[in-house]
Amino acid sequence: MRMTTPMRVAAAAASFALLVTACGGGGDEGDKDAGGGTGSADPDNPSGGTFSINLTEPSFLAPAQNCYESECNKVLSAINDPLVGIDAETGELQFEGTLAESVESNEDKTVWTLKLRDGLTFHNDEPVNADALMGAWNYSANPKNEMSTAGFMTHIEGAGEGETMTGLKKVDDLTVELTLKAPFQAFGQMMSYLPAWAPIAPACLEDIEACNEAPIGTGPYMMDGKWNHDQGITVTRWEGYQGDRGGQADSIEFTMFADSVAAFRGWQGGTLDVLDTLEPTIYAEATGAAGESQLETETSSLTYMGFPTKTAPFDSKEYRQSFSMAFDRQAVIDAVLNGQAKPSTDIPTPNIPGARDDACKYCEFNPEEAKKLFAEAGGKEGDTVELIFNAGSGHEGWVEAIGNELKNNLGINFTMKGMEWAQYLELLDAGGAKGPFRLGWSKDYPSPENFLRPIVGTGGDVNRSEYSNKELDDLVTEGDAAATPEEAQEIYAQASDLALEDLPLLPLWSGIKTIIWGENVENIVWDPVEEQVSLGQVIVK
């Protein structure tokens, strides 16, 4: 879906074995299943009460178009309904619990028509209509506003050229026609990513700063007061809600902690009901304590380390390739991450249609080949590399493990730099990283294109490696115009192969998510589309 914050060695050398002892863990993990909970909650008969869930300080809350990471999306998905939905099994568009009544396209997928449901309003009683959609999308696409998700709009004619897009046409009060610059078979799926496509209330457009502190949405919950920075956000059930996503609890408290260990201690002490981030160092303790009150599921999340490809020595693909082959992903996963991940074999992750299990040859552990490539690239024993990551989310252990393997197998020295999330993003956005930097990515919609264009496409929304390859860009565009998703996947695979050869980023692993909860709540259900706990279904006992 977007960047994730808390968005995974053959036997290794002795120093790594010591690290295994310090960071490993086993223990009784209890009963786990991907479904969780006690079944679907009845939206017409809410249970009431209040529950709390952990949150890291978001980057933005409003306008929705400036949210492009997991933490703000967690809040926005409670206070907004999605524009369109996707069937988790088939990938087809669906419209239950959505703002749109229908989305249709012409034969070559260049003109798309969206019709809203009649009678919907924002929390402040302003109407949800074509003007609210076009106002939101034009604001996002206006280059002066520098919105994080402006890339979603680039398919539309006139995007990025001024205050309004020429490709938007108001058919009537509830219908918008979008004309694209080129065919895009996955455009309907793309519109399922809530933060990029949600309408914006006129009052928000008039005062963006105020709306960032107290966003106005369309969903089953509304803000209760303002965003209490670094402490928490509370949302309460909106009695005027006309949709069918429901909201079981009277209110939800998003509680912020200094780090994920502190969040677990809060859960232990009963001040936190649902915890969806388990740091590796407390995984065994947490799952043992939760017993049957836990669920585990695979996610689409990709953990990777980006390379500053414009900075020597990382401007050499051989240098980058040597890093990728110098450590054993599965051994790091087993030793530090409690087995809660799968080694990367492609850029799209395993549950994305078209992903492959054998595409990344440089993801295989081969220290001899790594040394050869390192030497060819001019690498020297004793070189020092800075490994950069966001602190407080359990990344320290595996970053250190990889650093030790780079030291053992390439002879380099390494330093580690952990940073608070917001400051970390500022550093990356400013191009200030001097060494490999940790990032995560999770699908916005289930297409390989959603992993390729944003991460490794020229000018991609989160292409912080500054990588550019025209052949790759052309292949992604060709895949966009394919007649069927299956044909598109074959073309996208060719684009992925180019990135896996140049390796502007270091694919590490795809995620396995474990959620635990306390005695106060039940019916904890995983939303496979949003890839988060379905907050509206949580029942307070």
Secondary structure, 3 states (H helix, E strand, C coil): CCECCCCCCCCCCHHHHHHHHHHCCCCCCCCCCCCCCCCCCCCCCCCCCEEEEEECCCCCCCCHHHCCEHHHHHHHHHHCCCCCEECCCCCCEECCCCCEEEEEECCCCCEEEEEECCCCECCCCCECCHHHHHHHHHHHHCHHHCCCCHHHHHHECCCCCCCCCCCEEEEECCEEEEEECCCCCCHHHHCCCHHHHCCCCHHHHHCHHHHHHCCCCCCCEEECCCCECCCEEEEEECCCCCCCCCCCCCEEEEEECCCHHHHHHHHHCCCCCEECCCCHHHHHHHHHHHCCCEEEEEEEEEEEEECCCCCCCCCCHHHHHHHHHCCCHHHHHHHHCCCCEEECCCCCCCCCCCCCCCCCHHHCCCHHHHHHHHHHCCCCCCCEEEEEEECCCCCHHHHHHHHHHHHHHHCCEEEEEEECHHHHHHHHHCCCCCCCEEEEECCCCCCCHHHHHHHHCCCCCCCCCCCCCHHHHHHHHHHHCCCCHHHHHHHHHHHHHHHHHHCCEEEEEEEEEEEEECCCEECCCEECCCCEECHHHCEEC
